[in-house]
Amino acid sequence: MSEQPVATRRRQQESTGQPRRIPSQQRGRERFEKILAVASQLIESHGSDGLKMSEIVEKAGLSFGALYQYFPDKTSIIRILAERFNEQGRRCVEEELAKVTDAAALERALANIADEYYAFFRREPVMRDIWHATHTDKLLQQVDAEDMEFHAQAFLAVLIRLWPDRDRKELLAIARLTMQLLAAGVRYAVSLDAEEGAQAIALFKKMQIADIGRLLLS
């Protein structure tokens, strides 16, 4: 009796959402960056759901072997793009929080962070799409969770500096919730048209400043 084909078929390796390797040689780096640039263009045109490895190969003028040498699947490409965009956001948050010396400055910093994030996602349609992907793809949710925790810890450091006698667990809860609410507010605002989005982010800043004031200054 002949063996069934399915018995000899190798199981497909489960995706980890990570690139296979980050090249160190110049030629490899150039190819790596070209793949990411082409992927960004395709995401802007078709969205991350419509991103296909075959299209990247065609547009980048590469072989499948060259593509898979670095990226096993499209999730790994989206992950790298998300992490790069997140780095830009982290620099913004760090710069604003570094200016905080008192409660009033903290309120201004939070308002500026909301404005900066809103403007960033308005002018970066690729990042808007990728931000959505990091919430709907289980493998990419880790990227978003790590980014949110980075912001929460940066905010916590400021809260501890301003209110050293407050309970650390309470301050951590405030830091995490504040950053989650800020992200949700920006996400909602960028889903609207430009005029409505600007109104929504302005209203959110008033609400957030009032809430953080009641929590920390009571």
LUMDRENSE-646580 format. One line per field, with one value per residue: x negated, y negated, z negated of N, C-alpha, C, O in turn; residue number from 1. Coordinates in Angstrom, 3 decimals. Example, Ala and Ser with C-alpha at 12.3 -4.5 7.8 and 13.67 -1.06 7.14 Angstrom:
<rs>
n.px = [-13.190_-12.850]
n.py = [5.690_2.250]
n.pz = [-7.800_-7.080]
ca.px = [-12.300_-13.670]
ca.py = [4.500_1.060]
ca.pz = [-7.800_-7.140]
c.px = [-13.200_-12.900]
c.py = [3.300_-0.030]
c.pz = [-7.800_-7.870]
o.px = [-14.236_-13.409]
o.py = [3.319_-1.138]
o.pz = [-8.465_-8.039]
seq = [1_2]
</rs>
This chain:
<rs>
n.px = [-0.854_-0.640_-2.291_-0.553_-0.461_-0.239_-1.476_-4.173_-4.568_-6.073_-5.587_-4.516_-6.602_-5.900_-4.987_-6.954_-6.897_-9.207_-12.115_-14.358_-17.081_-19.167_-20.900_-24.458_-26.373_-27.010_-25.740_-23.758_-22.326_-21.348_-19.619_-17.844_-16.713_-15.526_-13.519_-11.867_-11.149_-9.710_-7.652_-6.384_-5.377_-3.529_-1.792_-0.752_0.711_2.406_2.989_2.100_3.290_3.553_0.998_-1.411_-3.837_-4.716_-4.248_-6.053_-8.460_-8.262_-8.074_-10.395_-12.321_-13.606_-14.586_-12.567_-14.069_-15.969_-14.318_-13.141_-15.377_-15.721_-13.179_-10.659_-7.918_-5.074_-4.311_-6.634_-7.879_-6.083_-6.350_-8.988_-8.721_-6.781_-8.182_-10.148_-8.667_-7.647_-9.936_-10.337_-8.130_-8.752_-10.978_-9.790_-8.087_-9.995_-11.436_-9.475_-8.715_-11.094_-11.170_-9.569_-8.978_-7.215_-3.750_-2.168_-3.765_-3.765_-1.151_-1.183_-3.061_-1.753_0.357_-1.083_-2.254_0.017_0.834_-1.414_-1.459_1.008_0.674_-1.420_-0.314_1.621_0.147_-1.150_-0.040_-0.752_-1.706_0.606_2.110_0.432_0.408_3.007_2.809_1.109_2.813_4.645_3.387_2.112_-0.595_-1.772_-0.761_-2.368_-4.402_-3.070_-2.279_-4.747_-5.645_-3.727_-4.233_-6.805_-6.290_-4.644_-6.402_-8.283_-6.675_-5.946_-8.391_-8.583_-6.338_-7.047_-9.220_-8.000_-6.046_-7.152_-6.325_-4.026_-2.159_-3.837_-2.667_-0.174_-0.889_-2.051_0.183_1.672_-0.063_-0.140_2.591_3.056_1.423_2.568_5.132_4.464_3.416_5.726_7.409_6.083_6.150_8.900_9.365_7.843_9.310_11.356_12.498_10.328_11.120_13.033_11.419_9.411_10.974_11.792_9.368_8.647_10.686_10.228_7.731_8.428_10.097_8.334_6.320_7.816_8.602_6.126_5.213_7.067_6.507_3.812_3.380_5.128]
n.py = [1.199_-2.168_-5.015_-7.694_-10.981_-13.088_-12.145_-12.441_-15.077_-18.034_-19.851_-23.190_-25.763_-27.455_-30.851_-33.458_-36.127_-37.568_-38.945_-36.955_-37.535_-40.375_-42.218_-42.864_-43.538_-45.957_-45.604_-43.778_-45.284_-47.329_-45.905_-44.932_-47.346_-48.192_-46.303_-46.941_-49.554_-49.170_-47.554_-49.403_-51.216_-49.567_-48.954_-51.474_-51.775_-49.511_-48.653_-46.874_-44.380_-43.649_-43.237_-41.428_-38.901_-38.141_-40.408_-42.180_-41.003_-41.318_-44.167_-45.037_-43.867_-41.489_-38.096_-35.367_-33.900_-35.761_-37.552_-35.924_-35.315_-37.255_-37.922_-35.883_-36.020_-38.217_-39.359_-39.633_-41.669_-43.812_-44.031_-45.026_-47.536_-48.671_-48.770_-50.599_-52.940_-53.209_-53.861_-56.503_-57.673_-57.189_-58.819_-61.312_-61.293_-61.020_-63.422_-65.359_-64.655_-65.056_-67.745_-68.264_-69.758_-70.392_-70.108_-71.616_-71.725_-69.058_-68.631_-70.185_-68.750_-66.296_-67.186_-68.114_-65.721_-64.299_-65.957_-65.739_-62.989_-62.727_-64.417_-63.070_-60.544_-61.444_-62.402_-60.167_-57.726_-55.045_-54.269_-54.516_-52.396_-50.242_-50.499_-49.784_-47.121_-46.037_-45.698_-43.852_-41.547_-38.750_-38.106_-40.553_-42.073_-42.008_-43.804_-46.261_-46.158_-46.186_-48.693_-50.377_-49.846_-50.857_-53.627_-53.980_-53.401_-55.440_-57.640_-57.025_-57.390_-60.162_-60.834_-59.727_-61.307_-63.801_-63.318_-61.918_-60.711_-59.360_-56.297_-53.720_-51.691_-52.751_-55.006_-53.724_-52.428_-54.666_-55.780_-53.781_-53.620_-56.235_-56.435_-54.445_-55.510_-57.850_-56.838_-55.575_-57.774_-59.240_-57.330_-57.205_-59.846_-60.052_-58.430_-59.913_-62.573_-65.332_-67.828_-67.096_-65.331_-67.003_-68.523_-66.511_-65.674_-67.984_-68.194_-65.829_-66.382_-68.360_-66.864_-64.838_-66.280_-67.387_-65.037_-63.842_-65.789_-65.699_-63.181_-63.288_-65.633_-65.715]
n.pz = [0.000_0.883_-0.544_-2.112_-0.739_-2.578_-4.826_-4.509_-4.311_-5.366_-8.375_-8.420_-9.599_-12.575_-12.716_-14.133_-14.033_-13.856_-12.207_-10.170_-10.216_-10.946_-8.715_-8.537_-6.687_-4.074_-1.555_-2.194_-4.076_-2.470_-0.798_-2.695_-3.642_-1.291_-0.932_-3.110_-2.419_-0.023_-1.018_-2.702_-0.819_0.484_-1.611_-2.104_0.220_0.371_-2.191_-5.237_-5.431_-2.815_-1.999_-0.199_0.093_2.613_4.167_3.037_3.786_6.562_6.893_5.628_7.104_6.446_5.651_4.392_2.619_1.741_0.364_-1.645_-3.013_-4.872_-5.892_-7.106_-6.740_-6.151_-8.545_-10.040_-8.641_-9.011_-11.741_-12.113_-10.873_-12.556_-14.992_-14.345_-13.863_-16.430_-17.845_-17.078_-18.291_-20.970_-21.369_-21.178_-23.450_-25.510_-25.212_-25.831_-28.464_-29.764_-30.186_-32.324_-35.398_-37.362_-38.483_-36.713_-34.451_-33.840_-32.973_-30.646_-29.184_-28.743_-27.148_-24.940_-24.060_-23.256_-21.132_-19.425_-18.812_-17.554_-15.312_-14.098_-13.356_-11.626_-9.468_-8.635_-6.972_-6.598_-9.089_-10.590_-9.609_-10.295_-13.058_-13.620_-12.801_-14.741_-16.808_-16.066_-15.256_-16.813_-17.136_-16.774_-18.792_-21.006_-20.395_-20.570_-23.248_-24.576_-23.828_-25.001_-27.693_-27.941_-27.667_-29.895_-32.022_-31.687_-32.211_-34.814_-36.163_-36.183_-37.717_-40.194_-40.806_-41.139_-43.068_-45.490_-47.860_-47.420_-47.025_-45.317_-43.753_-43.231_-41.725_-39.522_-38.455_-37.716_-35.819_-33.811_-33.066_-32.198_-29.887_-28.303_-27.934_-26.589_-24.187_-23.215_-22.892_-20.867_-18.848_-18.320_-17.463_-15.073_-13.480_-12.565_-10.329_-9.361_-10.564_-12.544_-13.950_-15.017_-16.756_-18.491_-19.663_-20.989_-22.888_-24.265_-25.477_-27.346_-29.020_-29.893_-31.252_-33.314_-34.651_-35.411_-37.064_-39.201_-40.222_-41.046_-42.458_-44.515]
ca.px = [0.000_-1.491_-2.189_0.238_-1.307_-0.193_-2.351_-5.547_-4.591_-6.628_-4.733_-5.006_-7.100_-5.018_-5.574_-7.290_-6.773_-10.536_-12.934_-15.332_-18.345_-19.411_-22.202_-25.520_-27.100_-26.342_-24.838_-22.612_-21.543_-20.640_-18.525_-16.922_-15.999_-14.694_-12.331_-11.008_-10.619_-8.679_-6.527_-5.692_-4.615_-2.395_-0.845_-0.066_1.633_3.375_3.181_1.271_3.997_3.347_-0.427_-1.752_-5.263_-4.960_-4.303_-7.313_-9.481_-8.133_-8.366_-11.769_-13.236_-14.373_-14.084_-11.935_-15.141_-16.555_-13.343_-12.989_-16.640_-15.581_-11.830_-9.939_-6.524_-4.783_-4.219_-7.974_-8.133_-5.259_-6.914_-10.139_-8.208_-6.123_-9.207_-10.822_-7.765_-7.568_-11.136_-10.084_-7.204_-9.448_-11.812_-8.877_-7.657_-11.150_-11.748_-8.456_-8.771_-12.336_-10.941_-8.634_-9.544_-6.138_-2.464_-1.711_-4.572_-3.320_0.074_-1.578_-3.750_-0.747_1.065_-1.996_-2.396_1.245_0.774_-2.469_-1.030_2.112_0.098_-2.247_0.523_2.309_-0.727_-1.762_1.014_-1.303_-1.758_1.989_2.483_-0.372_0.892_4.192_2.376_0.517_3.876_5.483_2.544_1.623_-2.047_-2.178_-0.268_-3.508_-5.099_-2.299_-2.323_-6.074_-5.721_-2.899_-4.912_-7.904_-5.730_-4.153_-7.544_-8.845_-5.752_-6.056_-9.600_-8.262_-5.402_-7.803_-10.049_-7.158_-5.291_-7.932_-5.698_-2.833_-2.332_-4.380_-1.701_0.863_-1.459_-2.206_1.520_2.017_-0.917_0.304_3.913_2.931_0.883_3.571_6.193_3.914_3.366_7.099_7.924_5.464_6.666_10.254_9.296_7.346_10.311_12.310_11.911_9.356_11.752_13.582_10.304_8.786_11.893_11.774_8.114_8.693_11.561_9.540_6.691_9.096_10.561_7.198_5.668_8.683_8.560_4.826_5.142_7.843_5.848_2.507_3.331_6.103]
ca.py = [0.000_-3.350_-5.970_-8.887_-12.169_-13.935_-11.600_-12.873_-16.532_-18.690_-20.880_-24.552_-26.329_-28.484_-32.179_-34.134_-37.562_-38.154_-38.745_-35.868_-38.134_-41.773_-42.174_-43.778_-43.968_-47.069_-45.117_-43.194_-46.365_-48.020_-45.024_-44.928_-48.628_-48.235_-45.491_-47.708_-50.698_-48.663_-47.127_-50.618_-51.721_-48.674_-49.127_-52.745_-51.603_-48.425_-48.281_-45.746_-43.125_-43.326_-43.082_-40.083_-38.705_-38.077_-41.780_-42.763_-40.441_-41.934_-45.604_-45.260_-43.256_-40.484_-36.721_-34.938_-33.484_-36.954_-38.088_-35.025_-35.298_-38.201_-37.949_-34.644_-36.300_-39.652_-39.816_-40.046_-42.969_-44.794_-44.196_-45.925_-48.881_-49.148_-49.085_-51.838_-54.044_-53.335_-54.565_-57.934_-58.069_-57.178_-60.023_-62.422_-61.209_-61.299_-64.847_-66.124_-64.359_-65.606_-69.159_-68.381_-70.119_-70.531_-69.585_-72.369_-71.283_-67.708_-68.776_-70.666_-67.659_-65.336_-67.811_-68.131_-64.346_-63.989_-66.708_-65.180_-61.686_-62.943_-64.953_-62.007_-59.551_-62.115_-62.557_-58.873_-56.728_-53.700_-53.971_-54.311_-51.030_-49.320_-50.614_-48.926_-45.725_-45.575_-45.392_-42.760_-40.375_-38.309_-38.174_-41.955_-42.692_-42.126_-45.044_-47.355_-46.048_-46.628_-50.137_-51.006_-49.721_-51.820_-54.945_-53.980_-53.470_-56.783_-58.527_-56.691_-58.018_-61.566_-60.891_-59.458_-62.483_-64.909_-62.920_-60.793_-60.088_-58.612_-54.859_-53.404_-50.901_-53.676_-55.811_-52.870_-52.245_-55.938_-55.922_-52.851_-53.991_-57.494_-56.177_-53.687_-56.430_-58.756_-56.100_-55.361_-59.062_-59.546_-56.360_-57.636_-61.118_-59.871_-57.701_-60.906_-63.483_-66.234_-68.827_-66.418_-64.773_-68.084_-68.847_-65.393_-65.653_-69.138_-67.815_-64.793_-67.004_-69.002_-65.812_-64.141_-67.168_-67.471_-63.751_-63.642_-66.758_-65.199_-62.013_-63.545_-66.833_-65.602]
ca.pz = [0.000_0.987_-1.659_-1.793_-0.602_-3.759_-5.859_-4.265_-4.196_-6.544_-8.956_-8.222_-10.836_-13.120_-12.626_-15.389_-13.830_-13.914_-11.002_-10.330_-10.640_-10.598_-8.031_-8.962_-5.495_-3.401_-0.512_-2.875_-4.677_-1.388_-0.380_-3.835_-3.632_-0.081_-1.221_-4.012_-1.679_0.889_-1.852_-3.149_0.320_0.730_-2.716_-1.879_1.341_0.215_-3.582_-5.666_-5.143_-1.406_-1.695_0.267_0.297_4.053_4.674_2.584_4.674_7.881_6.856_5.191_8.060_5.729_5.699_3.148_1.723_1.130_-0.582_-2.795_-3.751_-5.975_-6.456_-6.826_-6.407_-6.165_-9.926_-10.461_-8.010_-9.708_-13.084_-12.029_-10.584_-13.777_-15.983_-13.931_-14.149_-17.881_-18.296_-16.891_-19.343_-22.262_-21.461_-21.447_-24.845_-26.364_-25.136_-26.553_-29.900_-30.304_-30.506_-33.439_-36.694_-38.341_-38.029_-35.542_-33.312_-33.501_-32.180_-29.315_-28.493_-28.275_-26.029_-23.786_-23.577_-22.511_-19.870_-18.579_-18.314_-16.615_-14.069_-13.509_-12.700_-10.522_-8.289_-8.316_-6.774_-6.771_-10.516_-11.061_-9.258_-11.087_-14.441_-13.673_-12.678_-15.995_-17.751_-15.570_-15.045_-18.119_-17.165_-16.819_-20.020_-21.915_-20.050_-21.129_-24.709_-25.016_-23.630_-26.021_-28.984_-27.913_-27.959_-31.270_-32.929_-31.558_-32.910_-36.231_-36.699_-36.427_-38.840_-41.418_-41.067_-41.595_-44.262_-46.023_-49.023_-47.015_-46.881_-43.991_-42.985_-42.757_-40.648_-38.345_-37.871_-37.072_-34.627_-32.771_-32.582_-31.464_-28.557_-27.554_-27.545_-25.583_-22.922_-22.748_-22.434_-19.570_-17.880_-17.938_-16.740_-13.709_-12.700_-12.083_-9.350_-9.978_-11.433_-13.712_-14.699_-15.786_-17.852_-19.443_-20.413_-21.884_-23.988_-25.046_-26.298_-28.481_-29.916_-30.486_-32.211_-34.496_-35.355_-36.036_-38.159_-40.337_-40.785_-41.630_-43.302_-45.620]
c.px = [-0.890_-1.238_-1.414_-0.680_-1.362_-1.150_-3.783_-5.674_-5.121_-5.664_-5.359_-5.431_-6.205_-5.721_-5.846_-7.121_-8.102_-11.262_-13.939_-16.684_-18.382_-20.800_-23.186_-26.335_-26.296_-25.339_-23.571_-21.716_-20.730_-19.442_-17.426_-16.056_-15.094_-13.411_-11.356_-10.376_-9.502_-7.447_-5.720_-4.829_-3.375_-1.354_-0.064_0.986_2.754_3.699_2.357_1.952_3.759_1.892_-0.732_-3.255_-5.608_-5.055_-5.597_-8.457_-9.465_-8.576_-9.821_-12.788_-14.146_-13.823_-13.394_-12.996_-15.769_-15.621_-13.281_-14.288_-16.548_-14.229_-11.081_-8.495_-6.272_-4.671_-5.570_-8.355_-7.367_-5.815_-8.080_-9.677_-7.558_-7.151_-9.942_-9.943_-7.670_-8.777_-10.966_-9.160_-7.868_-10.321_-10.969_-8.483_-8.816_-11.484_-10.752_-8.541_-10.036_-12.168_-10.135_-9.367_-8.481_-4.836_-1.967_-2.474_-4.186_-2.067_-0.247_-2.240_-2.752_0.030_0.203_-2.174_-1.172_1.235_-0.235_-2.052_0.090_1.576_-0.708_-1.391_1.343_1.433_-1.369_-0.681_0.521_-1.312_-0.368_2.418_1.731_0.064_2.141_3.780_1.804_1.573_4.736_4.705_1.910_0.106_-2.551_-1.684_-1.383_-4.273_-4.392_-2.365_-3.661_-6.212_-4.916_-3.579_-6.114_-7.394_-5.265_-5.304_-8.213_-7.984_-5.826_-7.267_-9.358_-7.336_-6.123_-8.656_-9.217_-6.424_-5.969_-7.268_-4.452_-3.170_-2.758_-3.399_-0.595_0.349_-1.649_-0.861_1.958_1.229_-0.426_1.653_3.861_2.448_1.842_4.684_5.714_3.885_4.766_7.700_7.381_6.014_8.065_10.189_8.832_8.312_11.358_11.683_11.097_9.992_12.302_12.473_9.619_9.659_11.859_10.505_8.053_9.558_10.890_8.496_7.302_9.537_9.396_6.519_6.498_8.598_7.236_4.638_5.873_7.139_4.593_2.478_4.330_5.414]
c.py = [-1.250_-4.308_-7.202_-10.105_-13.008_-13.456_-12.077_-14.385_-17.152_-19.753_-22.250_-25.132_-27.469_-29.833_-32.749_-35.646_-38.290_-37.979_-37.622_-36.409_-39.596_-41.834_-43.201_-44.297_-45.038_-46.587_-44.526_-44.250_-47.093_-47.197_-44.991_-46.198_-48.748_-47.451_-46.281_-48.904_-50.273_-48.228_-48.321_-51.197_-50.876_-48.778_-50.417_-52.608_-50.623_-48.060_-47.063_-44.412_-42.676_-43.137_-41.629_-40.006_-38.694_-39.474_-42.460_-42.283_-41.141_-43.394_-45.880_-44.681_-42.236_-39.092_-36.405_-34.524_-34.664_-37.547_-37.238_-34.865_-36.193_-38.103_-36.663_-34.861_-37.800_-40.194_-40.306_-41.394_-44.064_-45.067_-45.182_-47.361_-49.478_-49.563_-50.372_-53.060_-54.279_-54.075_-56.076_-58.450_-58.129_-58.406_-61.239_-62.443_-61.556_-62.786_-65.684_-65.892_-64.911_-67.069_-69.350_-68.657_-70.275_-70.029_-70.297_-71.940_-69.878_-67.762_-69.245_-69.549_-66.648_-65.892_-67.809_-66.735_-63.947_-64.681_-66.089_-63.834_-61.839_-63.433_-63.881_-61.011_-60.164_-62.146_-61.243_-57.798_-55.296_-53.321_-53.779_-52.877_-50.014_-49.337_-49.755_-47.459_-45.192_-45.264_-44.210_-41.470_-39.978_-38.412_-39.611_-42.672_-42.886_-43.423_-46.226_-47.340_-46.544_-48.142_-50.871_-50.949_-50.668_-53.209_-55.040_-54.116_-54.849_-57.801_-58.293_-57.370_-59.487_-61.697_-60.659_-60.662_-63.633_-64.588_-61.709_-60.068_-59.279_-57.134_-54.519_-52.610_-51.792_-54.509_-54.996_-52.649_-53.500_-56.106_-55.030_-53.259_-55.274_-57.257_-55.359_-54.604_-57.411_-58.077_-55.900_-56.660_-59.449_-58.610_-56.768_-58.895_-60.927_-59.055_-58.642_-61.734_-64.539_-67.210_-68.188_-65.832_-65.812_-68.483_-67.761_-65.402_-66.842_-68.834_-66.778_-65.409_-67.688_-67.958_-65.138_-64.991_-67.300_-66.192_-63.543_-64.604_-66.277_-64.024_-62.372_-64.710_-66.776_-65.211]
c.pz = [0.000_-0.164_-1.216_-1.716_-1.872_-4.829_-5.710_-4.193_-5.483_-7.045_-8.742_-9.558_-11.287_-13.113_-14.017_-15.262_-13.870_-12.590_-11.243_-10.773_-10.218_-9.971_-8.576_-7.784_-4.750_-2.354_-1.132_-3.494_-3.614_-0.921_-1.452_-3.818_-2.406_-0.288_-2.092_-3.290_-0.735_0.110_-2.329_-2.030_0.586_-0.368_-2.541_-0.778_1.037_-1.229_-3.949_-5.395_-3.704_-1.017_-1.330_0.523_1.788_4.663_4.251_3.480_6.022_7.867_6.479_6.166_7.410_6.005_4.380_2.128_1.001_0.083_-1.843_-3.580_-4.993_-6.681_-6.105_-6.393_-6.525_-7.580_-10.417_-9.853_-8.748_-11.097_-13.075_-11.776_-11.830_-14.821_-15.632_-14.185_-15.656_-18.449_-18.155_-17.985_-20.703_-22.435_-21.781_-22.917_-25.778_-26.381_-25.923_-28.060_-30.545_-30.725_-31.788_-34.747_-37.771_-37.720_-36.770_-34.291_-32.877_-32.633_-30.768_-28.514_-27.947_-27.086_-24.776_-23.196_-22.760_-21.157_-18.905_-17.988_-17.289_-15.269_-13.339_-12.742_-11.562_-9.272_-7.871_-8.152_-6.927_-8.240_-11.093_-10.792_-10.109_-12.546_-14.620_-13.638_-13.975_-17.044_-17.315_-15.342_-16.383_-18.229_-17.293_-18.073_-21.036_-21.666_-20.691_-22.655_-25.255_-24.887_-24.693_-27.390_-29.058_-28.295_-29.407_-32.263_-32.876_-32.310_-34.419_-36.862_-37.020_-37.635_-40.171_-41.800_-41.641_-42.899_-44.914_-47.186_-48.671_-46.860_-45.451_-43.144_-42.434_-41.593_-39.375_-37.658_-37.133_-35.773_-33.497_-32.200_-31.763_-30.046_-27.695_-27.066_-26.479_-24.217_-22.346_-22.212_-21.068_-18.497_-17.394_-17.075_-15.299_-12.855_-12.102_-10.968_-10.090_-10.957_-12.702_-14.585_-15.562_-16.968_-18.929_-20.278_-21.373_-23.107_-24.886_-25.963_-27.521_-29.511_-30.630_-31.545_-33.482_-35.313_-36.076_-37.199_-39.399_-41.010_-41.574_-42.622_-44.450_-46.911]
o.px = [-1.804_-0.128_-1.586_-1.584_-2.403_-1.600_-4.529_-6.776_-4.654_-5.018_-6.569_-4.706_-5.807_-6.898_-5.070_-7.192_-8.124_-11.057_-14.328_-17.354_-17.719_-21.786_-22.790_-26.924_-25.065_-24.223_-22.462_-20.491_-19.567_-18.368_-16.236_-14.835_-14.018_-12.338_-10.153_-9.211_-8.467_-6.321_-4.491_-3.695_-2.303_-0.157_1.139_2.034_3.909_4.588_1.956_1.275_3.761_1.581_-0.359_-3.857_-6.668_-5.852_-6.175_-9.315_-10.509_-9.357_-10.414_-13.981_-15.318_-12.721_-13.606_-12.846_-16.066_-16.075_-13.358_-14.285_-17.190_-14.146_-10.885_-7.904_-7.147_-4.914_-5.640_-9.073_-7.925_-5.762_-8.154_-10.186_-7.757_-6.999_-10.313_-10.421_-7.618_-8.655_-11.404_-9.378_-7.580_-10.395_-11.378_-8.537_-8.634_-11.780_-11.147_-8.446_-10.047_-12.946_-10.025_-10.251_-8.800_-4.819_-1.414_-1.897_-4.266_-1.947_0.345_-2.009_-2.888_0.327_0.692_-2.238_-1.300_1.585_0.047_-2.267_0.104_1.971_-0.679_-1.706_1.719_1.917_-2.064_-0.427_1.283_-0.969_-0.180_3.017_2.316_0.085_2.309_4.343_1.987_1.272_5.470_5.308_1.242_-0.421_-3.620_-2.149_-1.345_-4.737_-5.033_-2.493_-3.706_-6.824_-5.373_-3.505_-6.405_-7.984_-5.468_-5.198_-8.657_-8.504_-5.775_-7.177_-9.870_-7.531_-5.830_-8.791_-9.679_-6.207_-5.425_-7.614_-3.889_-4.316_-2.132_-3.306_-0.137_1.048_-1.438_-0.772_2.546_1.780_-0.310_1.842_4.545_3.003_1.914_5.129_6.467_4.282_4.973_8.411_8.123_6.307_8.367_10.888_9.365_8.154_12.148_10.489_11.169_9.477_12.065_12.574_9.282_9.151_11.892_10.561_7.474_9.195_10.980_8.381_6.747_9.369_9.461_6.176_5.958_8.529_7.221_3.989_5.376_7.176_4.347_1.636_4.378_6.069]
o.py = [-1.354_-4.401_-7.694_-10.248_-13.573_-14.249_-12.112_-14.911_-16.818_-20.455_-22.430_-25.011_-28.327_-29.939_-32.547_-36.368_-39.520_-36.974_-37.365_-35.806_-40.002_-41.527_-44.278_-45.374_-45.036_-47.099_-44.752_-44.136_-47.432_-47.747_-45.019_-46.133_-49.341_-47.884_-46.285_-49.227_-50.935_-48.500_-48.260_-51.616_-51.406_-48.698_-50.460_-53.251_-50.860_-47.244_-46.297_-43.413_-41.481_-42.905_-40.709_-40.918_-39.179_-39.701_-43.230_-43.071_-41.510_-43.817_-46.847_-44.970_-42.121_-38.942_-37.086_-34.763_-34.591_-37.997_-37.750_-34.335_-35.941_-38.189_-36.376_-33.992_-38.556_-41.380_-41.300_-42.175_-45.113_-46.198_-46.070_-48.295_-50.655_-50.601_-51.144_-54.089_-55.425_-54.824_-56.837_-59.528_-59.021_-58.972_-62.100_-63.491_-62.308_-63.348_-66.624_-66.839_-65.201_-67.572_-70.469_-67.904_-70.290_-69.581_-69.665_-71.809_-69.542_-67.013_-68.764_-69.417_-66.192_-65.169_-67.536_-66.577_-63.331_-64.074_-65.931_-63.575_-61.147_-62.931_-63.798_-60.671_-59.456_-61.942_-61.197_-57.037_-54.421_-52.196_-52.962_-52.227_-49.042_-48.293_-49.085_-46.641_-44.016_-44.636_-43.639_-40.401_-40.797_-38.763_-39.855_-43.770_-43.822_-44.067_-47.093_-48.391_-47.238_-48.792_-51.881_-51.907_-51.218_-53.886_-56.059_-54.860_-55.364_-58.707_-59.239_-57.873_-60.000_-62.572_-61.329_-60.990_-64.355_-65.469_-60.604_-58.921_-58.595_-56.769_-54.965_-52.834_-51.605_-54.701_-55.504_-52.677_-53.419_-56.520_-55.474_-53.246_-55.389_-57.816_-55.565_-54.496_-57.765_-58.669_-56.037_-56.655_-59.929_-59.036_-56.684_-58.993_-61.567_-58.991_-58.241_-61.617_-64.629_-67.409_-68.680_-65.837_-65.539_-68.750_-68.056_-65.162_-66.730_-69.182_-66.849_-65.000_-67.602_-68.148_-64.895_-64.493_-67.322_-66.249_-63.114_-64.278_-66.422_-63.893_-61.819_-64.749_-67.690_-65.070]
o.pz = [-0.818_-0.687_-0.101_-2.539_-2.207_-5.657_-6.688_-4.031_-6.572_-6.268_-8.870_-10.546_-10.499_-13.458_-14.951_-16.257_-13.914_-11.908_-12.383_-11.612_-9.263_-10.642_-9.022_-7.865_-4.783_-2.276_-0.648_-3.447_-3.832_-0.678_-1.140_-3.960_-2.482_0.132_-1.833_-3.520_-0.653_0.527_-2.360_-2.261_0.878_-0.094_-2.796_-0.837_1.392_-1.472_-3.073_-5.155_-3.407_0.151_-2.058_1.090_2.184_5.573_5.018_3.878_6.559_8.719_6.956_6.067_7.770_6.533_3.376_0.930_-0.192_-0.969_-2.960_-4.691_-6.012_-7.906_-4.924_-5.752_-6.946_-7.799_-11.141_-10.477_-9.072_-11.580_-13.925_-12.395_-12.131_-15.463_-16.516_-14.663_-16.104_-19.418_-19.018_-18.539_-21.501_-23.526_-22.560_-23.561_-26.736_-27.436_-26.613_-28.840_-31.741_-31.536_-32.289_-35.154_-38.960_-36.574_-35.871_-33.211_-31.695_-31.663_-29.802_-27.312_-26.812_-26.135_-23.680_-21.977_-21.702_-20.145_-17.717_-16.804_-16.271_-14.216_-12.111_-11.602_-10.628_-8.159_-6.856_-9.086_-7.339_-8.602_-11.995_-11.648_-10.587_-13.198_-15.639_-14.366_-14.289_-18.060_-18.122_-15.245_-17.014_-19.285_-17.851_-18.379_-21.835_-22.608_-21.285_-23.282_-26.271_-25.735_-25.228_-28.159_-30.120_-29.137_-30.066_-33.237_-33.902_-32.962_-35.206_-37.982_-38.015_-38.478_-41.161_-42.979_-42.525_-43.731_-44.892_-47.471_-49.526_-46.598_-44.489_-41.937_-41.307_-40.598_-38.274_-36.431_-36.055_-34.753_-32.356_-30.983_-30.747_-29.100_-26.484_-25.923_-25.572_-23.212_-21.141_-21.207_-20.211_-17.380_-16.204_-16.066_-14.392_-11.636_-11.248_-10.692_-11.316_-12.057_-13.805_-15.812_-16.713_-18.057_-20.124_-21.484_-22.454_-24.231_-26.111_-27.118_-28.616_-30.716_-31.835_-32.617_-34.588_-36.541_-37.229_-38.193_-40.515_-42.233_-42.646_-43.519_-45.274_-47.943]
seq = [1_2_3_4_5_6_7_8_9_10_11_12_13_14_15_16_17_18_19_20_21_22_23_24_25_26_27_28_29_30_31_32_33_34_35_36_37_38_39_40_41_42_43_44_45_46_47_48_49_50_51_52_53_54_55_56_57_58_59_60_61_62_63_64_65_66_67_68_69_70_71_72_73_74_75_76_77_78_79_80_81_82_83_84_85_86_87_88_89_90_91_92_93_94_95_96_97_98_99_100_101_102_103_104_105_106_107_108_109_110_111_112_113_114_115_116_117_118_119_120_121_122_123_124_125_126_127_128_129_130_131_132_133_134_135_136_137_138_139_140_141_142_143_144_145_146_147_148_149_150_151_152_153_154_155_156_157_158_159_160_161_162_163_164_165_166_167_168_169_170_171_172_173_174_175_176_177_178_179_180_181_182_183_184_185_186_187_188_189_190_191_192_193_194_195_196_197_198_199_200_201_202_203_204_205_206_207_208_209_210_211_212_213_214_215_216_217_218]
</rs>
